[in-house]
């Protein structure tokens, strides 16, 4: 199949192949999967074709404002990754049982003396492990927290830790689909009908939930329940909840409360990594906010591979052979990460995401939110991680809105929103996530906003 240029149309047989191919893949959206297919991509531009309707088969030029679930920070087919593929393949395929030159080069650059992240995670105090996905990385993080209270010699709960069987999570959070993580989601839709974690003492695990970004509730909870806590797991900016940014000082105070109460702090930076104008969102004006475990992912794979990294204090580990993984920092993955991270640093793409992201939010506020107040409530975000919360009216027509946006030449994603929250806090509706690859420049961001505005206008004119 050789797709035509934008404006051209696929041959009927090629269109049928794409339809059949989509039908062969399991549908995780309950029949709500988008009837579009990507046939080619480079940089920020994807060539997509509708699979149904009057325009079925016509090639559209679409700007990527999502980065593939916010994972492709370098866009598509970035040239800096091509030699990394070759180098990684030539460095072998050894697992974590053996040392690796490529793995050593990566970890030295990140955590060794003078390393890129050594000010936050010095190699003398931290060690790292790799996994296939953010969910797998967070499973390991949770395992590290639970194992910290387990006596491996006596095979029992450590003396004095018997009461610490609670993990604090936050309403609206998203940490992954796996069995160990679903209990950390407060939305019943994701939990009901699935087996819970053990509820039998002494190995049971309780999960408590708080609204995110509410300092008074946090202080009260630690004062009343701090002695029962084993760990806290937090997204520095909540993603699926609708890009919720906590108030200044909130994350640093959370870290201080964890230290005061001898509670492990797990930062879920799978989504926020490299998106907020810094590599790590657990940062404020005072500098790095200390964590016991940090999990990064998505952008770490540069859009070329799915991967994650767990960075933990050296005293945290898992019982012998209890966390062996086929995917633990394999040479090819390390090569891609090393090349991509070096490019991001040398071109200063992380730093420029701060001011450009602020300009992007101002354009979104003026040209989208204020232009369509019946559809949008507000824009929120930091750096290139941004969201526009929908109104109830727009939420009902979300699928149609997304299609109009695609037809106008822009691809965005929609987050579920935090929904109903406790303590009398307002309902949070779904949000449009605008998280373009970091290669997007000022002109690219302007065009993305123009296309969002145009797609929204078409949605309104269609009366849907």
N, C-alpha and C positions, 0 to 999 in steps of 0.2 A: 504494500500500500504506500503510495506517494501522495501525501495530502497536498492539495493545491494551496496557493497563497490566500490570505484573508480576502473574503469577497467571493472566492470560488466555491464550488460545491463538490462534495464527495460523490463518487460513483455509487449507484444504488446498492451494489453488492458490498462495497466497503462500509456503507452505513449499516447494512444488516449485520456485518461482522462485529461492528462496535456494539450494536444492541445485544447481540448474542453474548459477547464477551462480558458486558455488564451483568447480564442475567446469570452468568456462570459464577460470578462472585457473590458470596453471601451478603445479603442486605441487612445491615445493622441499624437501619433507620426506620424500620416498620413500614416500608413502602414509601417513605418520604425522601428517598435518594434523588439527587438532582439528575434530570434527564439530559446531561451534557457529558461529553468526553473530550479529553485533551489529546491532541494528535502530535503536537510539537511544542517546544518551549526553549527560550533562551533569555537569560537575564530576567527582567520583570515581565516579559511578554509571553503569554501562553496562547496557542492557537486552539480554540475549542469549537466543537460542533454540537448544535442541539440534536437530540436523538428523536424528538417528536415535534409535532406542530408544522405549520406552513414553511418554516425556515429549516426544517430538518436537513442536516447534511451541509449547510452553509458554514464556511469557516469564519469564525469571529476572532478578531484580535482583542485579547482580554488582558488588562493589567492586573498583576497579582498583588492584592493588598492583604493577603492572608499568610503567605509563606508556607503553605502546606501544613496546616495546624501549627503555624508559627515555628516551623522547623528549618526552613530553607533560608538562612540568613544571607546567603550569597546568591540567591536566585537560582536559576537553572543553568547548568553547563558552564560553571565558572572556570576560566582557564587555569587558575591557581591549583585546582584540584586534580587536573589531568596528570601531571608528573607525580603527584602523591599516590595516585592509584598504582602507577608503575613501581614506585619505590616500595610501597607497602607490600605488593605482591612478591617482590624480589627479596623481602626480608623474612620470608617464611610464614608459617601459619601456627606457630607454637601457642599453646594454651598457658594458663597461669601457673602450671606446674613447673615451667621453665622460665628462665630469664629471657629477655628479648632486647636487642639493640634498639629497635624502633620505640618500644615501650619506655626504655631508659631515657632516650632522647626527649620524649614527650614529658615524662614526669620530672626530669631535670629542669626543663624549660619552665615548667609550671611551679614546682615546689622546692627546687634546689636553691642553694645560696644565690641571691639576686634574681630568683625566678619571678615570672610574671605575676604569680599569686602568692609569693612567699611572705609578703607582709601580712596576709590574712591567714594563710595556711602553711606555715613553715614546715618543711619536711621532717624536722626533728620532733614535731608535735602531732603531725597528721599523716595519715596514709590513705590511699585511694584504691578503689576497685571499679571495674567496668561492668555494665550490663547491657542488654539489648534495648531496653526501653526505660522511660521514666517510671512506669509502674513497677518494673522489676527492681529498679534502683530504690524506690521507696519501700518495697517489700524488704529489701536488705536493711534499709535504715530502721524500719520498725523492728526487724529481727535483732539488730545491734542493741536497740534500747531494751528489748525484753531480755536478751542474754546478759545485759549488764546487771540484772538482778537475780541471776541464776548461778548457783554454785555447781560448777562442772564436776568437781571431785565428788561431792556428796550427792549430786544429781537431785538437788532440791533448791527451793527458793533461798537466797542468801539471808542469813540471819539479820534481822532488823529491816528487811525490805518486804516483809510479808504483807504489809498494808498498802504498799505502792503498786496497785494493780490497775490504775486508771491512766488513760491517755486523753489529753485535752486536744480536741479538734475544733474547727470553726464552722458555723452554719454557712452553707452555700459553697464550701470548699470542694475541690475536685483533686483527688490524688491518684485515681486509677480504678480499673475494673477488677483487679485480681482479688482472690478470696480474702487475703489478709487486709486489703485496703478498703473494700466495700463497707465494712463496719465503721470506717472513719468518715463516711458520707452521711449527712443527717437527713437526706431525702429518701423517703420510704420507697419511692419508685425503683430505686437501684438496689434496695436491700431485701424487700419482701420476697419470700420463696427461696432464698439462698441460705445455705447453712451458716450459722453464726460462728464466731470464734468460741473457744471453750469457755463455758460458764461455770465449770466446776473448780472449786478451790483445791489446791492453792495456786493453780495455774490459770485461773480465769483472767479475762481482760475486760475491763469496763471502759466505755468511751463516753466522755462528757463533751457537750457542745456549748459554745458561746457565740453570740453575734460578733462578727469581725470588726475591729477598729473602734471598739467602745471601751475607753480606758477605765471608767468607773466599774463596769461589770468585771473587767479583768482583775482589778485590785481586790474586789470583793470575793471573787472566786478563789484567788490564791490565799486570801486570809482565812477562808472557811475550809478549803479543800486541798491546799498545797501539800500537806503531809501525806495525802493519798496518791499523789501524782508520781508516775514513772517518767512520762515524757509529754512534751507538747509538740505538735506538728502544725506548721503554719506556712502558708504561701505569703511572701512579703507583699504581693499585690494579688488579690484573688482574681483568678481568670474566669472560670466558668460562672462565677457569681455575677459577672458583669463588669470586670476590670474595676474592682474596688480598691482604692488607694487609702491606706490608713492615715490617721492624722500624724503630724510630726511628733516624734518622740515615742510613739506607740511601740514600735518594734524594739527599740533600745530598752524601754521599760520592761517589755516582756522578757528579754534576755536577762535583765537584772533580777526579775522575780524568779526566773528559773534557777539562777545561781544561788539566790538567797534560800530557796527551798530544796536545793539539791535535786533538781529536775533536769533531765536531758532536753535540749532544744534541737528539734529537727527542722531545718529549713527546706521546704519544697520549692526549689528554684528551677524546676524542670521547664516551666514556661517563661519565667522572668529572666533566665540567664541570657545575658548579652542584649537585652531589649530596652533597658531603662536609662541608657546613657552611661551605664557602668556595666562591668561584667556581672556584678552581683547586686541584686536589689536590697540585700541585707546590709545597707550602707546608709549613712546619713551625714550631716555636716561634720560630725565628730570623727567620721571614718568608718571602718568595718565594724559591724555589729557581730559580736562573737556568737558562734553556734557550736554545738557538739557534733552534729552531722549535717552536711549540706548535700543535696542531690541536685545535679544539673543534667540537662538533657536537651531534646529538641534541637536548638541551634548548634549544639555541640557536634552534631553529625553533619553540619553544613548542607543539609538537604540531600546528601549523597548516601548516607547510611542512617539507620535508626540505632541510637546508642544513648547511654547515660553514664554518669560517673558519680560514685558515692565517695565523699571526702569526709573522713571521720577522725576524731581524736584517736591517737595510737592505743590508748588503753581500752578502746571499744573493739571487740572482735567477736567472732562466732566460733562455737565449738569445732574441733578438728574435722575437716572435710565437710562441714555443714553449710558452706556457702560457695562451693566450687561451681564455676560456671564456664561453659564452653566459650562464652563471649567476653570473658574478662580481659579487656584491653588487648585484643589481638593486634598484630602488627599493622594490618591494613587499616583498621579503624584508627589506630594511633597516628599513622601517617597522614590520614585525612584531617584528623583533629589538629595535628601540629601545623600543617600547611595552612589550614583555614584560620586558626587562631593567630598565626603569625601575620597573615594578610590583614585581618581585622585590626590588629595593633599597629602595623606599619602604616596603613591607610587612615588610621584614626577614625574608623567607622563607628566604633562604640561611642567615643566622645561626642561626635557630631550629632548622634541620635538625640542627645539632650535638647539642644536649641532647635534643631529641625522638628523634633517631636512637639515642642511647644508651639511652633508656627503651624504645624499640622492641626493641632487641637483648636487653635484660634480660627483657622479656616473652616474646620468642621462645625464649630460653634456658629460662626456667622453665616456660612453658605448652606448649611444643612439643617442644624437644629433650629436656628431662628427662622429659617425660610419655611420649615414644615413643622410648626409647633404642635399640630394635631397628631404627628407621627413620632416625634422624638422629644425626650425629656431633658437630657443633658449629655455632655461629653466628659469623659474621665480618662485619666491615664498618666503615663510617664514615659518619656522617650518614644520609642516606636511601638509601645504596647498601649493601645487606646481602645476605648469602647464608647458607643453611643447607645444609651438606654432607650428602648422603644416605649411608646405609650401602649395602653391596653388595646386600642384600636389597631395599631400597627402590628402588635403581637399576633392578633388573630389572622392577619394576612401575610405572615412572615414568609411563607413559601413563595407566594406570588411576588412579594417585594424582592426576594433574592433573585428570582428569575429575571425581573426587569433590570436589576443591576447588572446581571451577566450580559443581557442583551445590549446594555449601554456600554459594555466593555470594561467592567471591573468585577473582580472576584473577591468577596469578603465572606467571613464566617459569622455565625450567630451563636452566642452563648446563652445558656438556659436562664441565667439570672438567679439571684439568691432566693427568689420566691418569698414565701411567707417566713418571717423571722419572729423570734420571741421578744419579750420585754417591750412590746408595744411599738416596735420599729416598723417602718412602712414596708409594704410589699415591693420587691424589686423585680421588674419585668425583664424579659430577655434583652440582650444587648448585641449590637453589631460590633464585631471585633475588627479593628483596622490595625494590623500588625505586619506591615510590609517588610520585605527583606531589607537588610541594612544597606544594600547597594543603592537603594532608592535615594535620589538627590532631591533638591528643592523643586525642580521642574516636574519630576516624577510625582512628588506628593501633591503638587498643584493639580496635575492631570487626574490623579486618583480622586481628589475631592470633586473636581468637575464632573467626573463620570458617576460618582455617587449621587450628586445632585441631579444629574440628568436621568439616571435610573429611577430615582425617587419621583421625579416629575412625571415620568411615564406611568409609574404605579398609581399616582394620584389621578392622572387623566383617564386611566382605565377604570377608575371608580372602584379599585380593589385595595 
